[in-house]
Amino acid sequence: MQPDRIDFGTHPDRYRHWKLSFPDAYGGDVARLALDVKEDATQRPGYQLKLNSYDLGVDIELADALSRIRFEHPATRALVITSDKPRIFSSGANIYMLATSSHAFKVNFCKFTNETRIYLEEMSRESGIPSLAALNATASGGGYELALACDEIVLVDDGSSVVSLPEAPSLGVLPGTGGLTRLSDKRRVRRDLSDVFATLAGGVRGKRAVEWRLVDETAGKSQFEAAVARRLEAMKGRARDASARKPISWPALEVERNEAGSDYTFVKLRLDAAKRVARITLQGPGAGEPTTLDAVHEKGAAQWALAAFRELDDALLDLRFNHPAVGLLLIETEGDVDRVLSVDRALASLAEDPLVKEILLHMRRVLRRLDVTSRSIFSLIRPGSCFAGSLLELALASDRVYMLDGDPRAKLALSALNRGSLANYGGLSRLEARFAGEPGRAEELARTLPTLETSQAVEKGLVTFAPDEIDWEDEIRVAVEERTSLSPDALTGLEQNVRFGGPETMETKIFGRLSAWQNWIFQRPNAVGASGALTRYGKPERPEFDFGRT
């Protein structure tokens, strides 16, 4: 059973599980996020969120809080994540929620949770707001994985509090939000110690947790708050100067939904359930978009670069969770190429300003969400399209690009933002990823920043197919029908393989392993069969395993 609709919009006034504050005890410039999960406030019926366990609703609030810290509270110099429950930090993802969820929901839940953890890490790396996990009690599974996403971890040494990743021994699955990858790639835990740790259902505490690099420090109950305050003060000392940062409001998105799709200010989502096809049309900027720093700050979240990409993000999440049968996403744009280029020029020229930097980082996060979406993606370029600069990234992120031939009004253009400001999870610009086999081609294109008609775009390798007006409708129809007739499982594997060429990063490892291992393990009888570990969790019967290795 899945909820009728999952809404990704929220506000601190409506938080049920997190408390966001800026305590005077830390100087007023430290954000404190305290987890205090309301057991009965579940996203759907059928389970309770005991022991500070979480479901998607808890993580939606966390993602919202991280965005608000960056935009509404830019003077923040450090973040501490802790629990307001005395005997538990977090027991991780709610097992009964997972056990009663569809396979697709489980994998998408892990993906969203992972994206949120990565945004937390990006906030430290790119925005200069480091984070501390103050584990005032046990952190298990996804609770410990949230701690791993922070820069530093302090664990209370009270004789009982532990950190653990108990999924393999307890549930027959893997830590679903990058826990093992962060142990090896981020905290540099030895392979043999990781092996022991991930097979200990009871976890590790105290001195051993520090020696194994699972936490940075332990402190007794009476010294715990002092240890947290000391580390936060040190973090503030190396945080980026926040004096120039100005806050902007982060209002709720305006959207009208119906059976046909969703209408935002700049984005339209249309659904064809019978054909399993969705179409996103993104409207380019109008007149009057800010080109000076004062204007950027004054317009705030209403400016196109923020509003349009926030709407696109919401539409992508809506597709991911509320329309799982849709297999193909068609992306179109409407507007003036020159206006997109004007916005891009302003953002590029003002990129050192903290707010503008956050706008660019937000655009990058949304494009990365598009990169990892488990849908086939085709972009369609016609007269009236505005696939330029930041919007050209939509086409570069697509599996195929179709561009109408024979009409000079069909054109695309590059801007300075195509040179790496909006890089993918591999750290490459999408031009670099596209032309990985042609060294220098991406830089040549980005340096000349051309506006190209169809024949030129084909010659430069920016377009897959260029049907003329006579063949356009038939070729698009056949391409859509062929794509949607193929196995969605095969396509997910195909797309995730070809989208992540180039150097591997912690993020590409996490998403690659999530797509491969979790898709496989979450369907195996040992986990979700009638006698599987996840199915029998909390019941008196022991799981029964097929011990054949595959």
Secondary structure, DSSP 8 states (H G I E B T S, - for coil): ---S-------GGG-SSEEEE--GGGTS-EEEEEE---TT--SSSS---GGG-B-HHHHHHHHHHHHHHHHT-TT--EEEEEESSTT-SB--B-HHHHHTS-HHHHHHHHHHHHHHHHHHHHHHHTT---EEEEESS-EETHHHHHHHHSSEEEEE-SSS--EE--HHHHHSS--TTSHHHHHHHTS---HHHHHHHTT-TT-B-HHHHHHTTS-SEEE-TTTHHHHHHHHHHHHHHHS---TT-----------EEETTEEE-SSEEEEEETTTTEEEEEEE---TT---SHHHHHHHGGGSHHHHHHHHHHHHHHHHHHH-TT--EEEEEEES-HHHHHHHHHHHHHTTTSHHHHHHHHHHHHHHHHHHT-SSEEEEEE-TT---BTTTHHHHHTSSEEEE-BS-TT-EEE--GGGGTTT--TTS--HHHHHTTTSTTHHHHHHHH--EEEHHHHHHTT--SB--BTTTHHHHHHHHHHHHHHS-HHHHHHHHHHHHT-SS--HHHHHHHHIIIIIHHHTTSHHHHSTT-TTTTTTSSS---------
